[in-house]
Amino acid sequence: MIGFGIIGCGMISRWHANAVLSIEGARLAGATDVSKESREAFGREFGIPVYNSVDEMLSSPDIHVVSICTPSGLHTPLAIKAARAGKHIVVEKPMSINLKECDELIEAVEENRVKLTVISQLRFSPAVARIKEAVERGALGRLLTGDIYMKYYRSQEYYDRSGWRGTWAMDGGGALMNQGIHGVDLLQYIMGPVKSVFAHTRTMVRKIEVEDTASALLEFKNGALGVIQATTSIYPGSPRRLEINGDRGSIVLEEDSMVSWDIQGEEIPPDIQIKKATNVASSDPAAISIEGHLRQMRDMVDAIRNDRKPLVDVYEGRKPIEIIMAIYESSRTGKLVEL
Ligand SMILES: NC(=O)c1ccc[n+]([C@@H]2O[C@H](COP(=O)([O-])OP(=O)(O)OC[C@H]3O[C@@H](n4cnc5c(N)ncnc54)[C@H](O)[C@@H]3O)[C@@H](O)[C@H]2O)c1
């Protein structure tokens, strides 16, 4: 049995714990949190031992993998500590809050020969797999544009109730680095690497240090052009929308729902359901299905068992961060930034 230990017993830790409970060959072996109240409540809820500190948890032979569910600014320091203790790592997004941290973590993972997966649960959606497959077999022809629109709503109260949200040190950024990173990763996963960005980011409405609104123009290495838009300030918020267009076909995904699939000379495959998005993550941070985390953590357990790379490894985790950092730099300097 592969023993999982949870670090940080807040909102998203429940998705990790419940996913572990559903995976054959994995067991929930413990949890820790700086808050005594939070770790003890979590221990009672799941009937598992709690550790008084991360160091105590990392020294336990019962823990083979840690799930890092703390504020984002702590992901890399804790992941490096875990790697040095010889533990495999599931880390919530974003893996790191800058590229220097990404590279330090890559080094720690390589040196200590542990496996790391960064949560990017959308990559495990069956709809995303179908889009990826269609693009890779050239069904859309030459790719011309790839766009992601993430117009979300998060209230001021959402930021105010946790001291870490909306800060550079602990959130690492705003509408892009927190909510938007899922879409940025999805866009680059489907369209391929980004060559350059030109962007504006602003803090328009929320009283936070980081951006609540961002617009970026992209050029991909394959010559296609694209747009990234992210905000947490518009009311009421709309489903995240991915548009992939080629000279022979176009596909549109909203959240996890395929809203259109038009490929020249091809019928819509019978297993693809065209439907509107029903998920409301655009206005409710807790409206996330457990399915994505479950599929990704199954992939991690399988990667450990079969000594292979997890699908979203430490190098994959760096990719959306590089794009977001380029967007921040472009907005700061007013210049086009080459990646
Ligand atoms: N994949 C997704 O869809 C998704 C969704 C929500 C949040 N997240 C990510 O998960 C992370 C946590 O978000 P959340 O909403 O659960 O936050 P949260 O504030 O609800 O929980 C964070 C927990 O970490 C604990 N903590 C803080 N410092 C710690 C330390 N040094 N050691 C141990 N515990 C510590 C806090 O006490 C708190 O209980 C963030 O990085 C966020 O980006 C991902």
The ligand as an ORCA input file, in Angstrom:
! r2SCAN-3c Opt
* xyz 0 1
  N      -6.478     22.255     -8.395
  C      -7.457     23.080     -8.067
  O      -8.484     23.168     -8.745
  C      -7.317     23.911     -6.826
  C      -8.460     24.451     -6.222
  C      -8.306     25.189     -5.053
  C      -7.037     25.440     -4.518
  N      -5.944     24.928     -5.165
  C      -4.593     25.190     -4.636
  O      -4.469     24.543     -3.384
  C      -3.698     25.317     -2.475
  C      -4.472     25.497     -1.176
  O      -5.695     26.163     -1.437
  P      -6.923     26.067     -0.402
  O      -8.053     26.769     -1.056
  O      -7.107     24.681      0.060
  O      -6.345     26.979      0.796
  P      -6.775     26.994      2.311
  O      -6.377     28.326      2.836
  O      -8.195     26.555      2.465
  O      -5.857     25.845      2.983
  C      -4.482     25.965      3.161
  C      -4.104     25.191      4.439
  O      -2.679     25.146      4.547
  C      -2.336     25.320      5.928
  N      -0.941     25.762      6.046
  C      -0.418     27.009      5.898
  N       0.911     26.983      6.083
  C       1.267     25.696      6.333
  C       2.497     25.039      6.608
  N       3.649     25.721      6.647
  N       2.469     23.714      6.855
  C       1.309     23.018      6.851
  N       0.104     23.602      6.604
  C       0.082     24.909      6.341
  C      -3.348     26.342      6.422
  O      -3.448     26.354      7.836
  C      -4.629     25.856      5.716
  O      -5.324     24.909      6.505
  C      -3.372     26.617     -3.197
  O      -2.065     26.583     -3.676
  C      -4.345     26.673     -4.367
  O      -3.796     27.293     -5.522
  C      -6.077     24.168     -6.276
*
